[in-house]
């Protein structure tokens, strides 16, 4: 059986991360299509830390980068205009971190 390779970006808290541990199986189950984006959480933790979490995946590095722009960054920018309080602050922190790290390393998975 030939396995399909996908590229992904997983953002949690204040940084892009590679998938690992038990939580990674839940995220892998989300990535069952050929490409997509999913915002999992927005806002702040009770410790006032960024809780925003999202995943972007696709069949090529270019596709993932394009989906990050159109499916995540644009959506977060639009949400900031409508959110208040912790939700807005979490989104603002996420957008700031994304600006700081404009060329994140993509992870690879085989399905």
C-alpha positions as CSV (number, residue, x, y, z in Angstrom):
1,X,0.0,0.0,0.0
2,X,1.4,3.4,-1.0
3,X,1.3,6.0,1.7
4,X,0.3,9.5,1.0
5,X,2.7,12.3,2.2
6,X,1.2,15.5,3.6
7,X,2.8,18.6,5.0
8,X,1.4,20.4,7.9
9,X,1.8,23.4,10.3
10,X,0.5,23.0,13.8
11,X,0.3,26.1,16.0
12,X,-0.4,25.9,19.7
13,X,0.0,28.6,22.4
14,X,2.7,30.8,21.0
15,X,4.6,28.6,18.5
16,X,4.5,26.2,15.7
17,X,5.1,22.6,16.9
18,X,5.6,19.1,15.5
19,X,2.9,16.7,16.4
20,X,3.7,14.3,19.2
21,X,2.1,12.5,22.1
22,X,-1.5,11.4,22.6
23,X,-3.0,14.7,21.4
24,X,-1.3,14.2,18.0
25,X,-3.7,11.3,17.2
26,X,-6.7,13.7,17.5
27,X,-5.0,16.2,15.2
28,X,-4.1,13.5,12.7
29,X,-7.7,12.4,12.6
30,X,-8.7,16.0,11.6
31,X,-6.2,15.9,8.7
32,X,-8.1,13.2,6.9
33,X,-8.6,15.1,3.7
34,X,-6.1,16.1,1.0
35,X,-5.8,19.6,2.3
36,X,-7.5,22.0,4.8
37,X,-7.3,24.3,7.8
38,X,-8.9,24.0,11.2
39,X,-8.9,26.5,14.0
40,X,-9.2,24.4,17.2
41,X,-9.1,26.9,20.0
42,X,-8.9,30.7,20.4
43,X,-8.5,32.8,23.5
44,X,-6.4,32.7,26.7
45,X,-5.8,30.2,29.4
46,X,-6.7,30.9,33.0
47,X,-3.0,31.9,33.5
48,X,-3.6,34.6,30.8
49,X,-1.4,32.8,28.2
50,X,-2.3,32.3,24.6
51,X,-4.5,29.2,24.0
52,X,-4.9,29.6,20.3
53,X,-4.5,26.3,18.4
54,X,-4.8,25.5,14.7
55,X,-3.6,23.1,12.0
56,X,-3.0,23.6,8.3
57,X,-2.2,20.7,5.9
58,X,-1.8,20.0,2.3
59,X,0.0,17.8,-0.3
60,X,2.7,20.4,-1.0
61,X,4.7,23.0,1.0
62,X,3.3,25.7,-1.3
63,X,-0.3,24.6,-0.7
64,X,0.2,24.7,3.1
65,X,1.7,28.2,2.9
66,X,-1.2,29.4,0.7
67,X,-3.8,27.9,3.1
68,X,-2.1,29.5,6.0
69,X,-2.6,32.9,4.4
70,X,-6.1,32.4,3.1
71,X,-7.5,29.9,5.6
72,X,-6.0,31.1,8.9
73,X,-4.4,34.5,8.7
74,X,-7.3,36.2,6.9
75,X,-9.8,34.5,9.2
76,X,-8.0,35.5,12.3
77,X,-7.6,39.1,11.1
78,X,-11.4,39.2,10.4
79,X,-12.2,37.6,13.8
80,X,-10.2,40.2,15.7
81,X,-12.6,42.9,14.4
82,X,-15.6,41.1,16.1
83,X,-14.1,39.6,19.2
84,X,-13.6,41.2,22.7
85,X,-11.7,40.3,25.8
86,X,-9.7,37.1,26.1
87,X,-10.7,35.9,22.7
88,X,-9.5,39.1,21.0
89,X,-6.3,39.1,23.0
90,X,-5.5,35.5,22.2
91,X,-6.0,36.2,18.5
92,X,-3.8,39.3,18.6
93,X,-1.1,37.3,20.3
94,X,-1.3,34.6,17.7
95,X,-1.1,37.1,14.8
96,X,1.9,38.7,16.4
97,X,3.7,35.4,16.8
98,X,2.8,34.5,13.2
99,X,4.4,37.8,12.0
100,X,7.6,37.0,14.1
101,X,7.9,33.6,12.5
102,X,6.9,34.1,8.9
103,X,8.8,31.0,7.6
104,X,7.9,28.2,10.0
105,X,9.3,24.7,9.4
106,X,6.6,22.3,8.1
107,X,6.1,18.9,9.5
108,X,5.6,15.8,7.4
109,X,3.2,12.9,7.9
110,X,2.4,9.7,5.9
111,X,-1.1,8.3,5.7
